[in-house]
Amino acid sequence: MIARPRKVRFVSAGFAVVFVGVFTLVAVLLKNTPTGVFFQTSDQIAMIGIGVLLAVGALWFTWPMVSADASGVLVRNMLAAKFVPWSDVVAITFPDGASYARLELPDDEYLVLMAVQSIDGDRAVAAIRELRKLHRAAQSAS
């Protein structure tokens, strides 16, 4: 089972296109400004580079992923990935009003599943159900 955020992809892709488009347009128009400042080709390239960097930053929000199998769950959030065996998972929850699902761990700790977002609606519900099914199967096998 693999889960990734869906609606965030469309929003991030839209922002990425806008960033590259706007910064490219500004770069093209940069030499034609009557401000008395002389912009070089390197300034234009730098402006496009800034747009590309902002686009990569926007697309970074599509990075989260949850992958689960009989052995456990691999959670990849924005900065790090972590594998959690089913034996360490107490429950899979989606608290009221929360943006993300989470794995409840021992000692009142939890791990946020940024790939399972409330904005995705039915896809998030299906992902939670599949995770719970795998968790039950792993508990009954041990």
C-alpha positions as CSV (number, residue, x, y, z in Angstrom):
1,M,0.0,0.0,0.0
2,I,1.4,3.4,-1.0
3,A,-0.3,6.7,-0.1
4,R,0.7,10.2,-1.4
5,P,-1.1,13.5,-1.1
6,R,-3.3,14.3,-4.1
7,K,-4.7,17.8,-4.0
8,V,-1.4,19.2,-2.8
9,R,0.2,18.0,-6.1
10,F,-2.1,20.1,-8.2
11,V,-1.7,23.2,-6.0
12,S,2.1,22.7,-5.9
13,A,2.4,22.2,-9.6
14,G,0.3,25.3,-10.3
15,F,2.5,27.4,-8.0
16,A,5.7,25.9,-9.6
17,V,4.4,26.8,-13.1
18,V,3.5,30.3,-12.0
19,F,6.9,30.9,-10.3
20,V,8.9,29.8,-13.4
21,G,6.6,31.7,-15.7
22,V,6.6,35.0,-13.7
23,F,10.4,34.9,-13.1
24,T,11.0,34.1,-16.8
25,L,8.8,37.0,-17.9
26,V,10.6,39.3,-15.5
27,A,13.9,38.1,-16.8
28,V,12.9,38.7,-20.4
29,L,11.6,42.2,-19.6
30,L,14.6,43.1,-17.4
31,K,16.7,44.5,-20.1
32,N,13.9,46.7,-21.5
33,T,13.4,48.8,-18.3
34,P,14.0,52.5,-18.6
35,T,15.3,52.8,-15.1
36,G,18.8,53.8,-16.0
37,V,20.1,50.5,-14.6
38,F,21.9,48.2,-17.0
39,F,21.0,44.5,-16.5
40,Q,23.2,41.8,-17.9
41,T,22.4,38.4,-19.3
42,S,23.7,37.0,-16.1
43,D,21.0,38.9,-14.2
44,Q,18.4,37.4,-16.4
45,I,19.7,33.9,-15.9
46,A,19.8,34.5,-12.1
47,M,16.2,35.7,-12.2
48,I,15.1,32.5,-14.0
49,G,17.2,30.5,-11.5
50,I,15.3,32.1,-8.6
51,G,12.0,31.1,-10.3
52,V,13.2,27.5,-10.7
53,L,14.4,27.3,-7.0
54,L,11.0,28.6,-5.8
55,A,9.3,26.0,-8.1
56,V,11.4,23.2,-6.5
57,G,10.4,24.5,-3.1
58,A,6.7,24.4,-4.1
59,L,7.1,20.9,-5.5
60,W,8.7,19.8,-2.2
61,F,5.2,19.6,-0.7
62,T,4.5,16.6,-3.0
63,W,7.4,14.6,-1.3
64,P,5.5,13.0,1.6
65,M,4.6,9.3,1.2
66,V,3.5,6.4,3.3
67,S,4.3,2.9,2.2
68,A,3.1,-0.1,4.2
69,D,3.4,-3.8,4.0
70,A,3.2,-6.8,6.3
71,S,6.4,-5.8,8.1
72,G,5.6,-2.2,8.9
73,V,5.2,1.3,7.7
74,L,7.7,3.6,5.9
75,V,6.8,7.2,6.6
76,R,8.5,9.9,4.4
77,N,7.6,13.4,5.6
78,M,9.2,16.7,4.5
79,L,12.6,16.2,6.0
80,A,13.1,12.6,6.9
81,A,11.9,9.0,6.3
82,K,11.3,6.6,9.1
83,F,10.4,2.9,9.1
84,V,8.2,1.8,11.9
85,P,7.5,-1.9,12.4
86,W,3.9,-2.9,13.2
87,S,5.0,-4.1,16.6
88,D,5.7,-0.4,17.6
89,V,2.4,0.9,16.3
90,V,-0.4,1.2,18.9
91,A,-3.0,2.6,16.5
92,I,-3.6,4.6,13.3
93,T,-5.7,7.7,14.0
94,F,-7.1,10.8,12.4
95,P,-8.0,13.1,15.2
96,D,-10.9,15.5,14.8
97,G,-9.8,18.7,13.1
98,A,-6.4,17.4,12.3
99,S,-4.9,18.0,8.9
100,Y,-2.9,14.8,8.9
101,A,-3.3,11.2,10.0
102,R,-0.9,9.8,12.5
103,L,0.6,6.6,13.8
104,E,0.2,6.3,17.6
105,L,3.3,4.9,19.2
106,P,4.1,3.7,22.7
107,D,4.6,6.2,25.5
108,D,2.1,8.7,24.1
109,E,4.3,9.5,21.1
110,Y,3.0,9.7,17.5
111,L,4.3,10.1,14.0
112,V,2.5,12.4,11.6
113,L,1.6,10.9,8.2
114,M,1.8,14.0,6.0
115,A,0.9,11.9,3.0
116,V,-2.6,11.2,4.4
117,Q,-4.3,14.6,4.4
118,S,-7.8,15.5,5.4
119,I,-8.1,17.6,2.2
120,D,-7.9,14.4,0.1
121,G,-11.2,13.2,1.6
122,D,-12.1,9.7,0.4
123,R,-8.5,8.9,-0.6
124,A,-7.4,9.6,3.0
125,V,-10.2,7.4,4.4
126,A,-9.2,4.6,2.1
127,A,-5.6,4.9,3.1
128,I,-6.5,4.9,6.8
129,R,-8.6,1.8,6.3
130,E,-5.8,0.0,4.4
131,L,-3.3,0.9,7.1
132,R,-5.6,-0.3,9.8
133,K,-6.2,-3.6,7.9
134,L,-2.5,-4.2,7.6
135,H,-2.0,-3.3,11.3
136,R,-4.8,-5.8,12.4
137,A,-3.2,-8.5,10.2
138,A,0.2,-7.9,11.7
139,Q,-1.2,-8.0,15.3
140,S,-3.1,-11.2,14.7
141,A,0.0,-12.9,13.1
142,S,2.1,-12.2,16.2
